[in-house]
Amino acid sequence: MSQEVKYDEGNIITLEWWEHIRLRPGMYIGKLGDGNYADDGIYVLLKEVMDNSIDEYMMGNGKNIDIRIEEGVVTVRDYGRGIPLKSVVDASSKMNTGGKYDSEAFKKSVGMNGVGIKAVNALSSYMLVQSFRESETKVVEYNRAQVVENPAITKTTEENGTLIRFIPDSEIFKDYHYQDKYVEPLLKNYVFLNAGLTINYNGKKFFSKNGLEDLLNENMTSDPLYPIIHLQSEDIEVALTHSNQYGEEYYSFVNGQYTTQGGTHLSAFKETISRVIKEYYNKNFEYSDIRMGITAAIAIKVQEPVFESQTKTKLGSKDIGPEGPTVAKFIGDFIKKELDNFLHKNTETSDLLLKKISDSEKERKAIAGVTKLAKERAKKANLHNKKLRDCRLHYSDVKGESLDETCIFITEGDSASGSITQSRDPNYQAVFSLRGKPLNTFGLTKKIVYENEEFNLLQAALNIEESMETLRYNKVIIATDADVDGMHIRLLIITFFLQFFPDLIRNKHVFILQTPLFRVRNKKETIYCYSEDERIKAIEKLGSNPEITRFKGLGEISPSEFKHFINKNIRLDPVLMKKSDAIKEMLEFYMGKNTMERQTFIINNLVVEEDI
């Protein structure tokens, strides 16, 4: 019999508010991370502070926000009303305390639960909060949420507003570093959503005159087929256009918050756009044809929004406000009136849109026969699919924090796929094995996806044929050798995704697996090195004549070693898309038929690696 576990009054523990946040940070800021990914905790801390400043601007107070990040120290200064001076300590260190419970002070704010700034306090080794109001100022300083300085209110000549300075706790955020490639898009979204606001960041100025129209122009990676349609009214703003890319691209916001997982507002928007366009042309178009290639953004303001987590990435609210219509009706009425009027008044745009929808319909019908046969083949093959070694849990089941770790490794070669398969966590990690180099799909139509066995089975494994919402793995990891052949396979897979499933990359699901280039060891310690610099440091640490192994490929790494590289210490390089990438031109150059031009480029940029 198992020993009875003691349970009495001694097992009941009461935590201080800051202890609970530090013990369960994921409940408050999502994952921790070190700054290598856009959703890492250090960026959530910055956002929590920024949201308060943005809420001030939305209420008509202050047109500038100054931000500085230097050596991990974050300073945010806004010019709003400032925290009431006698409440500075309570507002920054007492849970469920804040001004946003008062709907008159903050009618349509993001932060309604009085948690955000307290989470920053608890997860920072140092935080300073200073408020400036009507020629007086109050400052308080904290060390891991404990007050260390709390001087009296004094006079000041500073403008009204709030200054917050914090240092994320290195005990919680290991080896963290802020990266501009993640900070700047966050700040750009703030100005796109708040036309007229200026954000000054480390000497750079961010400002938007045209709101969501500027957002689309900033983010689109292919040319629009018609000028962006930009519609606005009180509490709602919409921008949309189409391009010749596959897939659908959406940006959705609530009260200035980027809802990366959508929610009730995005669902209503997508359905209404399709229905209104279908009714305008009075044709029996399928919604998928209407939305193919769409790039769109919607921002709405909601009283007392309900989000599905503290990180506020998905809206759950069904109503605009206590006395307002439902979110779906509010968006539906606006789109029905404004988009229908726009299409009637701008016939050149409506003609271009009609051509795009018709072209999408023709392509879908052209591959309909092939699609049915391919689906049957993929379904039959999946029953005995030796290419896919699946995991037990999937991202598309019921999304939660743990399912964010679900991933699939796309490998080439039996030895590499065998090593990963034996090393993986079968609950969260799947393996898909390619047979040799895949086809170069640049310039081909989607029909090839169904005719090519490798791509048909890969599409079926990912479960993305009809929608990204059914994606079975949060991370799609390309795991190939770091040699010429491995790099070529990477390019071919990325080309396939860019051509036919760009949403995978747009939504940051695709990664490159980093594996060690060297193993440096002596009798006491083994160090795996991912670069020449790391190799040199390892040799210096281990002393005289350590054994050095240069890994030539994934197949050379034993399963017992591989498990160290695909666990919690996994190193991944995200595959990102931005407007400056010029996707069409880039694919044309690297994967097209401009042989001599590309050959000259390779010769001029050739780097010869010497064997160690």
C-alpha positions as CSV (number, residue, x, y, z in Angstrom):
1,M,0.0,0.0,0.0
2,S,1.2,3.5,-0.7
3,Q,2.0,5.7,2.3
4,E,-0.7,8.1,3.3
5,V,0.2,11.7,2.6
6,K,-0.3,14.0,5.5
7,Y,-2.7,16.9,4.9
8,D,-3.6,19.3,7.8
9,E,-3.5,23.0,8.7
10,G,0.3,23.0,8.1
11,N,-0.3,22.5,4.4
12,I,-2.4,25.6,4.0
13,I,-0.1,28.5,2.8
14,T,-1.0,32.1,2.2
15,L,1.3,33.9,-0.3
16,E,1.9,37.6,-0.5
17,W,0.7,39.1,-3.8
18,W,4.3,39.4,-5.1
19,E,5.2,35.9,-4.0
20,H,2.3,34.5,-6.1
21,I,3.4,36.4,-9.2
22,R,7.0,35.3,-8.9
23,L,5.9,31.7,-8.2
24,R,3.4,31.5,-11.1
25,P,4.6,34.2,-13.6
26,G,3.0,32.4,-16.5
27,M,-0.4,33.3,-15.2
28,Y,0.4,36.9,-15.5
29,I,2.7,37.4,-18.5
30,G,2.6,34.1,-20.4
31,K,6.0,32.5,-20.9
32,L,9.3,33.9,-19.6
33,G,12.0,33.5,-22.3
34,D,15.1,35.6,-22.7
35,G,14.1,38.1,-25.4
36,N,14.7,35.9,-28.5
37,Y,11.0,35.7,-29.3
38,A,8.4,38.5,-29.7
39,D,6.1,37.0,-27.0
40,D,8.8,36.6,-24.4
41,G,8.0,38.0,-20.9
42,I,10.3,41.0,-21.0
43,Y,8.3,42.4,-23.9
44,V,5.1,41.8,-22.0
45,L,6.5,43.8,-19.1
46,L,7.2,46.7,-21.5
47,K,3.7,46.4,-22.9
48,E,2.0,46.4,-19.5
49,V,3.7,49.7,-18.7
50,M,3.0,51.1,-22.2
51,D,-0.7,50.2,-22.0
52,N,-1.1,52.6,-19.1
53,S,0.5,55.4,-21.1
54,I,-1.6,54.6,-24.2
55,D,-4.8,54.6,-22.1
56,E,-3.9,58.1,-21.0
57,Y,-3.5,59.2,-24.6
58,M,-6.8,57.6,-25.6
59,M,-8.5,59.6,-22.9
60,G,-7.0,62.8,-24.5
61,N,-4.0,63.3,-22.3
62,G,-0.5,63.7,-23.6
63,K,0.7,63.4,-27.2
64,N,4.2,62.0,-26.6
65,I,5.7,59.0,-24.9
66,D,9.4,58.7,-24.4
67,I,11.0,55.3,-24.1
68,R,14.6,54.3,-23.4
69,I,16.1,50.9,-23.1
70,E,19.8,50.6,-22.3
71,E,21.6,47.6,-21.0
72,G,18.3,46.0,-19.8
73,V,17.0,49.1,-18.0
74,V,13.6,50.2,-19.3
75,T,12.3,53.8,-18.8
76,V,8.9,55.0,-20.0
77,R,7.8,58.6,-19.5
78,D,4.3,59.7,-20.6
79,Y,2.7,63.2,-20.4
80,G,-0.8,62.2,-19.2
81,R,-2.5,63.2,-16.0
82,G,-0.1,61.3,-13.8
83,I,-1.1,58.9,-11.0
84,P,-2.9,60.7,-8.1
85,L,0.1,61.4,-5.8
86,K,-1.3,59.9,-2.7
87,S,-2.1,56.7,-4.6
88,V,1.3,56.0,-6.2
89,V,2.3,53.3,-3.8
90,D,-1.1,51.6,-3.8
91,A,-1.4,51.8,-7.6
92,S,2.0,50.1,-8.1
93,S,2.0,47.5,-5.2
94,K,-1.6,46.6,-4.2
95,M,-3.3,44.0,-6.3
96,N,-6.7,44.9,-7.8
97,T,-6.0,48.6,-7.3
98,G,-6.1,51.1,-10.1
99,G,-8.1,53.9,-11.8
100,K,-9.6,51.8,-14.5
101,Y,-12.5,50.4,-12.4
102,D,-13.9,53.9,-12.8
103,S,-15.5,53.9,-16.3
104,E,-15.6,57.6,-16.4
105,A,-11.8,58.0,-15.9
106,F,-10.9,55.2,-18.4
107,K,-13.9,54.4,-20.6
108,K,-12.3,52.0,-23.0
109,S,-9.0,50.9,-21.6
110,V,-7.1,47.6,-22.0
111,G,-6.1,47.0,-18.4
112,M,-9.2,46.7,-16.2
113,N,-8.0,44.3,-13.5
114,G,-5.3,46.3,-11.7
115,V,-2.7,43.6,-12.2
116,G,-0.3,44.7,-15.0
117,I,2.0,47.2,-13.3
118,K,2.0,45.0,-10.2
119,A,3.3,42.1,-12.3
120,V,6.1,44.3,-13.6
121,N,7.0,45.3,-10.0
122,A,7.0,41.7,-8.8
123,L,9.1,40.4,-11.7
124,S,11.7,43.3,-11.6
125,S,14.8,43.5,-9.5
126,Y,14.3,47.3,-9.4
127,M,11.4,49.5,-10.2
128,L,10.9,53.3,-9.8
129,V,7.5,54.9,-10.2
130,Q,7.2,58.7,-10.3
131,S,4.1,60.8,-10.8
132,F,4.0,64.5,-11.8
133,R,0.8,66.3,-11.1
134,E,0.1,70.1,-11.0
135,S,3.6,71.2,-10.0
136,E,4.1,68.4,-7.4
137,T,5.7,65.0,-7.7
138,K,5.8,61.7,-5.8
139,V,8.3,58.9,-6.2
140,V,8.6,55.4,-4.8
141,E,11.3,52.8,-5.5
142,Y,11.1,49.0,-5.1
143,N,13.5,46.1,-4.9
144,R,11.6,42.9,-6.0
145,A,8.3,44.5,-5.0
146,Q,9.6,45.7,-1.6
147,V,9.6,49.4,-1.0
148,V,13.1,50.7,-0.5
149,E,12.6,54.5,-1.0
150,N,9.3,56.4,-0.2
151,P,10.0,60.1,0.2
152,A,7.3,62.7,0.7
153,I,5.6,64.7,-2.0
154,T,7.8,67.6,-3.3
155,K,7.5,70.5,-5.7
156,T,8.5,70.1,-9.4
157,T,8.7,72.0,-12.6
158,E,8.2,68.9,-14.7
159,E,5.1,68.4,-17.0
160,N,2.3,66.3,-15.8
161,G,2.6,62.6,-16.4
162,T,4.2,59.3,-15.1
163,L,7.7,57.9,-15.3
164,I,8.4,54.2,-14.7
165,R,11.8,52.7,-14.7
166,F,12.3,48.9,-14.2
167,I,14.9,46.2,-14.6
168,P,13.6,42.7,-15.3
169,D,14.8,40.3,-12.6
170,S,17.7,38.3,-14.0
171,E,16.8,35.5,-11.5
172,I,13.6,35.0,-13.5
173,F,14.6,36.1,-17.0
174,K,17.9,34.3,-17.5
175,D,20.4,36.1,-19.8
176,Y,17.7,38.3,-21.2
177,H,18.2,41.1,-23.8
178,Y,15.8,43.4,-25.5
179,Q,15.9,43.3,-29.3
180,D,14.8,46.2,-31.5
181,K,13.4,43.8,-34.1
182,Y,10.7,43.0,-31.5
183,V,10.4,46.3,-29.6
184,E,10.0,48.5,-32.7
185,P,7.0,46.5,-34.2
186,L,5.3,46.8,-30.8
187,L,5.8,50.6,-30.8
188,K,4.7,50.9,-34.4
189,N,1.4,49.2,-33.7
190,Y,0.8,51.7,-30.9
191,V,1.1,54.7,-33.2
192,F,-0.8,53.0,-36.0
193,L,-3.7,52.5,-33.6
194,N,-3.4,56.0,-32.2
195,A,-2.9,58.4,-35.1
196,G,-1.3,61.6,-33.9
197,L,0.6,60.0,-31.0
198,T,4.4,60.3,-31.1
199,I,6.6,57.7,-29.5
200,N,10.3,58.5,-29.1
201,Y,12.4,55.4,-28.6
202,N,16.2,55.5,-28.2
203,G,16.6,58.4,-30.6
204,K,14.0,57.1,-33.1
205,K,10.6,58.7,-33.7
206,F,7.5,56.7,-34.5
207,F,4.4,58.5,-35.7
208,S,1.4,57.7,-37.9
209,K,-1.0,60.0,-39.8
210,N,-3.2,57.4,-41.5
211,G,-3.6,54.7,-38.8
212,L,-4.4,51.2,-40.0
213,E,-3.7,52.2,-43.6
214,D,-0.1,52.9,-42.6
215,L,-0.1,49.6,-40.7
216,L,-0.9,47.6,-43.9
217,N,1.6,49.6,-45.9
218,E,4.2,48.8,-43.3
219,N,3.5,45.0,-43.1
220,M,2.4,43.9,-46.6
221,T,5.0,41.7,-48.3
222,S,3.5,41.9,-51.7
223,D,2.0,44.7,-53.8
224,P,-1.8,45.4,-53.3
225,L,-4.0,44.8,-56.3
226,Y,-6.1,47.9,-55.5
227,P,-5.6,50.9,-53.2
228,I,-6.2,50.1,-49.5
229,I,-9.8,50.6,-48.5
230,H,-9.7,52.6,-45.2
231,L,-13.0,53.0,-43.2
232,Q,-13.4,54.7,-39.9
233,S,-16.1,55.7,-37.4
234,E,-16.4,56.1,-33.7
235,D,-14.9,53.1,-31.9
236,I,-14.1,51.2,-35.1
237,E,-11.4,51.4,-37.9
238,V,-10.9,49.0,-40.8
239,A,-8.4,48.7,-43.6
240,L,-8.2,46.0,-46.3
241,T,-6.9,45.1,-49.7
242,H,-5.9,42.0,-51.7
243,S,-2.7,40.7,-53.2
244,N,-1.7,37.8,-55.4
245,Q,-0.4,35.8,-52.4
246,Y,-2.1,32.7,-51.0
247,G,-3.6,32.8,-47.6
248,E,-5.3,35.4,-45.5
249,E,-3.5,38.0,-43.3
250,Y,-5.3,39.8,-40.5
251,Y,-4.3,42.3,-37.8
252,S,-6.9,42.7,-35.0
253,F,-6.9,45.1,-32.1
254,V,-9.1,45.9,-29.1
255,N,-8.6,49.1,-27.2
256,G,-5.1,49.3,-28.6
257,Q,-4.3,45.8,-27.7
258,Y,-2.9,43.5,-30.5
259,T,-5.1,40.4,-30.2
260,T,-2.8,38.0,-32.0
261,Q,-5.2,35.1,-31.5
262,G,-8.2,37.1,-32.7
263,G,-11.5,36.5,-30.9
264,T,-15.1,37.5,-31.3
265,H,-14.3,40.7,-33.2
266,L,-12.1,39.1,-35.8
267,S,-14.6,36.2,-36.4
268,A,-17.3,38.7,-36.9
269,F,-15.1,40.8,-39.2
270,K,-14.1,37.9,-41.5
271,E,-17.7,36.7,-41.8
272,T,-19.2,40.1,-42.5
273,I,-16.5,41.1,-45.1
274,S,-17.3,37.9,-47.0
275,R,-21.1,38.3,-46.8
276,V,-21.1,42.0,-47.8
277,I,-18.8,41.5,-50.8
278,K,-20.9,38.4,-51.9
279,E,-24.1,40.4,-51.7
280,Y,-22.6,43.4,-53.5
281,Y,-21.7,41.4,-56.6
282,N,-24.8,39.3,-56.3
283,K,-22.9,36.2,-57.2
284,N,-22.7,32.8,-55.5
285,F,-19.0,33.2,-54.5
286,E,-17.6,31.0,-51.8
287,Y,-16.2,32.8,-48.9
288,S,-12.8,31.2,-49.3
289,D,-12.5,32.7,-52.8
290,I,-13.5,36.2,-51.5
291,R,-10.9,36.1,-48.8
292,M,-8.0,34.5,-50.7
293,G,-5.1,36.9,-50.7
294,I,-6.8,39.4,-48.4
295,T,-4.7,41.6,-46.0
296,A,-6.9,43.4,-43.5
297,A,-6.8,45.1,-40.1
298,I,-9.6,45.9,-37.7
299,A,-9.5,47.9,-34.5
300,I,-12.5,48.4,-32.2
301,K,-13.0,49.9,-28.7
302,V,-15.0,48.0,-26.2
303,Q,-16.2,49.0,-22.7
304,E,-14.9,46.6,-20.1
305,P,-13.4,44.1,-22.5
306,V,-13.1,40.4,-21.5
307,F,-10.0,38.7,-22.7
308,E,-9.3,35.0,-22.4
309,S,-6.0,35.5,-20.5
310,Q,-4.0,38.1,-18.6
311,T,-1.8,38.6,-21.7
312,K,-5.0,39.7,-23.6
313,T,-4.3,38.0,-26.9
314,K,-7.9,36.9,-27.6
315,L,-11.1,38.8,-27.1
316,G,-13.9,36.9,-25.4
317,S,-16.4,39.8,-25.1
318,K,-19.7,39.3,-26.9
319,D,-21.0,42.9,-26.3
320,I,-19.5,46.3,-27.1
321,G,-20.6,47.6,-23.7
322,P,-23.2,47.1,-20.9
323,E,-25.8,48.9,-23.0
324,G,-24.4,48.5,-26.5
325,P,-25.0,46.0,-29.3
326,T,-23.2,42.7,-29.6
327,V,-19.7,42.9,-31.1
328,A,-20.9,41.0,-34.2
329,K,-23.8,43.3,-34.8
330,F,-21.7,46.5,-34.2
331,I,-19.1,45.3,-36.7
332,G,-21.7,43.9,-39.1
333,D,-23.7,47.1,-39.3
334,F,-20.6,49.2,-39.9
335,I,-19.1,47.0,-42.6
336,K,-22.5,46.6,-44.3
337,K,-23.0,50.3,-44.6
338,E,-19.5,51.6,-45.2
339,L,-18.0,48.9,-47.4
340,D,-21.0,48.6,-49.6
341,N,-21.1,52.4,-50.1
342,F,-17.4,52.4,-50.9
343,L,-17.6,49.7,-53.5
344,H,-20.6,51.5,-55.2
345,K,-18.6,54.8,-55.3
346,N,-15.3,53.4,-56.4
347,T,-16.1,51.2,-59.3
348,E,-12.4,50.8,-60.4
349,T,-11.6,49.2,-57.1
350,S,-14.7,47.0,-57.2
351,D,-13.8,45.8,-60.7
352,L,-10.2,44.9,-59.6
353,L,-11.6,43.1,-56.5
354,L,-14.1,41.2,-58.7
355,K,-11.3,40.0,-61.0
356,K,-9.2,38.8,-58.0
357,I,-12.2,36.8,-56.6
358,S,-12.9,35.3,-60.0
359,D,-9.3,34.3,-60.5
360,S,-9.3,32.6,-57.1
361,E,-12.5,30.8,-58.0
362,K,-11.1,29.6,-61.3
363,E,-7.9,28.2,-59.7
364,R,-9.9,26.4,-57.0
365,K,-12.1,24.7,-59.6
366,A,-9.1,23.8,-61.7
367,I,-7.6,21.8,-58.9
368,A,-10.9,20.4,-57.5
369,G,-10.4,17.0,-59.2
370,V,-6.8,16.7,-58.2
371,T,-7.7,17.8,-54.6
372,K,-10.2,15.0,-54.1
373,L,-7.8,12.4,-55.3
374,A,-4.9,13.8,-53.3
375,K,-7.0,14.0,-50.1
376,E,-7.9,10.3,-50.4
377,R,-4.2,9.4,-51.1
378,A,-3.0,11.5,-48.1
379,K,-5.7,9.9,-45.9
380,K,-4.7,6.4,-46.9
381,A,-1.0,7.2,-46.6
382,N,-1.4,8.7,-43.2
383,L,-2.8,5.4,-41.9
384,H,0.6,3.9,-42.6
385,N,2.6,7.1,-42.9
386,K,6.3,6.3,-42.3
387,K,7.1,9.9,-42.9
388,L,5.2,11.1,-39.9
389,R,6.0,10.1,-36.3
390,D,3.3,12.0,-34.6
391,C,3.0,13.3,-31.0
392,R,0.1,12.7,-28.6
393,L,-1.0,16.3,-28.1
394,H,-1.7,18.9,-30.7
395,Y,-1.9,22.7,-30.9
396,S,-5.3,22.7,-32.5
397,D,-6.9,20.6,-29.7
398,V,-7.6,23.1,-27.0
399,K,-5.0,25.8,-27.1
400,G,-3.3,26.5,-23.8
401,E,0.2,27.4,-22.5
402,S,1.4,23.8,-22.6
403,L,0.3,23.2,-26.1
404,D,2.4,26.2,-27.3
405,E,5.3,23.7,-27.0
406,T,3.9,21.4,-29.6
407,C,6.2,21.2,-32.6
408,I,7.1,19.1,-35.7
409,F,10.6,18.6,-36.9
410,I,11.0,18.5,-40.7
411,T,14.1,16.4,-41.4
412,E,15.9,14.9,-44.3
413,G,17.6,11.5,-44.1
414,D,17.0,8.3,-42.0
415,S,19.8,8.9,-39.6
416,A,18.8,12.4,-38.7
417,S,15.1,11.6,-38.4
418,G,16.0,8.5,-36.4
419,S,18.1,10.5,-33.9
420,I,15.4,13.1,-33.3
421,T,12.7,10.4,-33.1
422,Q,14.5,8.6,-30.3
423,S,15.4,11.8,-28.5
424,R,12.1,13.7,-28.7
425,D,9.3,14.1,-26.2
426,P,6.5,12.0,-27.8
427,N,3.8,14.1,-26.0
428,Y,4.7,17.4,-27.8
429,Q,7.2,16.7,-30.5
430,A,6.5,15.1,-33.9
431,V,8.9,14.2,-36.7
432,F,8.3,14.4,-40.5
433,S,11.0,12.8,-42.7
434,L,11.6,14.1,-46.2
435,R,13.0,11.8,-49.0
436,G,15.8,13.7,-50.6
437,K,15.5,17.3,-51.8
438,P,11.9,18.5,-52.2
439,L,10.7,20.2,-55.4
440,N,11.3,23.9,-56.1
441,T,7.8,25.2,-56.1
442,F,8.5,28.8,-57.1
443,G,6.2,30.0,-59.9
444,L,4.0,26.8,-59.7
445,T,0.3,26.8,-58.9
446,K,-1.2,25.2,-55.8
447,K,-2.1,22.2,-57.9
448,I,1.4,21.0,-57.3
449,V,0.7,20.7,-53.6
450,Y,-1.7,17.9,-54.3
451,E,0.2,16.3,-57.1
452,N,3.5,16.1,-55.2
453,E,3.5,13.3,-52.6
454,E,6.0,14.9,-50.3
455,F,4.1,18.2,-50.1
456,N,0.7,16.6,-50.0
457,L,1.7,14.5,-47.0
458,L,3.4,17.5,-45.3
459,Q,0.2,19.6,-45.8
460,A,-1.9,16.8,-44.4
461,A,0.4,16.3,-41.4
462,L,0.2,20.1,-40.6
463,N,-3.6,20.0,-41.2
464,I,-3.5,23.5,-42.9
465,E,-5.2,22.9,-46.2
466,E,-8.4,24.8,-45.4
467,S,-7.4,27.0,-42.4
468,M,-4.5,27.9,-40.2
469,E,-6.8,27.6,-37.3
470,T,-6.5,23.8,-37.5
471,L,-2.7,23.8,-37.4
472,R,-1.6,20.8,-35.4
473,Y,1.8,22.2,-34.2
474,N,2.6,25.6,-32.8
475,K,6.2,25.4,-34.1
476,V,7.2,24.0,-37.5
477,I,10.9,23.4,-37.2
478,I,13.1,22.8,-40.2
479,A,15.9,20.5,-39.0
480,T,18.5,20.1,-41.7
481,D,22.3,19.9,-41.9
482,A,24.2,23.2,-41.9
483,D,26.0,22.2,-45.1
484,V,25.3,23.3,-48.7
485,D,22.7,20.5,-49.3
486,G,21.0,21.2,-45.9
487,M,20.8,24.9,-46.7
488,H,19.3,24.2,-50.1
489,I,16.6,22.0,-48.5
490,R,15.8,24.8,-46.0
491,L,15.3,27.2,-48.9
492,L,13.1,24.8,-50.8
493,I,10.8,24.2,-47.7
494,I,10.6,27.9,-47.0
495,T,9.8,28.6,-50.6
496,F,7.0,26.1,-50.4
497,F,5.6,27.8,-47.3
498,L,6.0,31.3,-48.8
499,Q,4.3,30.3,-52.0
500,F,1.3,28.4,-50.6
501,F,1.0,28.9,-46.9
502,P,2.6,32.3,-46.1
503,D,0.4,32.6,-42.9
504,L,2.6,30.0,-41.3
505,I,5.6,32.4,-41.6
506,R,3.6,35.6,-41.0
507,N,2.2,34.2,-37.8
508,K,5.7,33.2,-36.7
509,H,5.2,29.4,-36.7
510,V,8.3,28.5,-38.7
511,F,11.8,28.1,-37.2
512,I,15.2,26.8,-38.1
513,L,16.7,24.3,-35.6
514,Q,20.2,25.3,-34.4
515,T,22.4,22.3,-33.6
516,P,25.9,22.4,-32.2
517,L,28.9,22.6,-34.6
518,F,31.4,21.4,-32.0
519,R,31.7,19.2,-29.0
520,V,34.5,20.2,-26.6
521,R,35.1,17.9,-23.7
522,N,37.5,16.5,-21.1
523,K,37.1,13.8,-18.5
524,K,35.0,16.0,-16.3
525,E,32.8,18.2,-18.6
526,T,31.3,18.4,-22.0
527,I,30.4,21.7,-23.7
528,Y,28.4,21.9,-27.0
529,C,29.3,24.9,-29.1
530,Y,27.1,26.6,-31.7
531,S,29.8,29.0,-33.1
532,E,33.5,29.5,-33.4
533,D,33.4,32.0,-30.5
534,E,31.7,29.5,-28.3
535,R,34.3,26.8,-29.3
536,I,37.2,29.1,-28.3
537,K,35.6,30.0,-25.0
538,A,35.0,26.3,-24.2
539,I,38.7,25.5,-24.9
540,E,39.7,28.3,-22.6
541,K,37.4,27.0,-19.9
542,L,38.4,23.3,-20.1
543,G,42.1,24.0,-20.3
544,S,44.8,22.0,-22.0
545,N,44.1,19.7,-24.9
546,P,40.4,19.0,-24.6
547,E,38.9,16.6,-27.2
548,I,37.2,18.6,-30.0
549,T,34.7,17.0,-32.4
550,R,33.3,18.9,-35.4
551,F,29.8,17.7,-36.3
552,K,29.3,17.5,-40.0
553,G,25.6,16.6,-39.9
554,L,22.6,15.8,-37.8
555,G,23.1,12.1,-38.4
556,E,26.4,12.2,-36.6
557,I,24.8,13.3,-33.3
558,S,23.7,10.3,-31.2
559,P,20.2,10.2,-29.8
560,S,21.6,10.4,-26.3
561,E,23.2,13.7,-27.2
562,F,20.4,15.0,-29.4
563,K,18.0,15.1,-26.5
564,H,20.0,17.9,-24.9
565,F,19.4,20.1,-28.0
566,I,15.6,19.6,-28.4
567,N,14.5,20.0,-24.8
568,K,13.9,23.2,-22.9
569,N,17.3,24.4,-24.0
570,I,16.4,24.2,-27.7
571,R,17.8,27.0,-29.9
572,L,15.6,28.2,-32.7
573,D,15.9,30.9,-35.3
574,P,12.5,32.3,-36.3
575,V,11.7,32.7,-40.0
576,L,10.2,36.2,-40.2
577,M,8.6,38.2,-42.9
578,K,8.6,42.0,-43.2
579,K,7.8,44.4,-46.0
580,S,11.4,45.2,-46.8
581,D,12.0,41.5,-47.7
582,A,10.2,41.9,-51.0
583,I,9.1,38.3,-51.0
584,K,8.3,38.0,-54.7
585,E,11.5,39.6,-55.9
586,M,13.5,37.6,-53.3
587,L,12.1,34.3,-54.5
588,E,12.6,35.2,-58.1
589,F,16.3,35.9,-57.4
590,Y,17.1,32.9,-55.3
591,M,14.7,30.3,-56.6
592,G,13.9,31.5,-60.2
593,K,15.7,31.0,-63.4
594,N,18.1,34.0,-63.4
595,T,21.1,31.6,-63.5
596,M,23.9,33.9,-64.4
597,E,22.8,36.7,-62.1
598,R,22.6,34.3,-59.2
599,Q,25.9,32.7,-60.1
600,T,27.7,36.0,-60.0
601,F,26.1,36.8,-56.6
602,I,27.3,33.5,-55.2
603,I,30.9,33.9,-56.5
604,N,31.1,37.4,-55.1
605,N,29.8,36.4,-51.7
606,L,31.5,33.0,-51.4
607,V,32.9,32.1,-48.0
608,V,35.1,29.0,-47.7
609,E,34.9,27.3,-44.3
610,E,38.1,25.6,-43.2
611,D,37.9,22.3,-41.4
612,I,38.8,22.3,-37.8
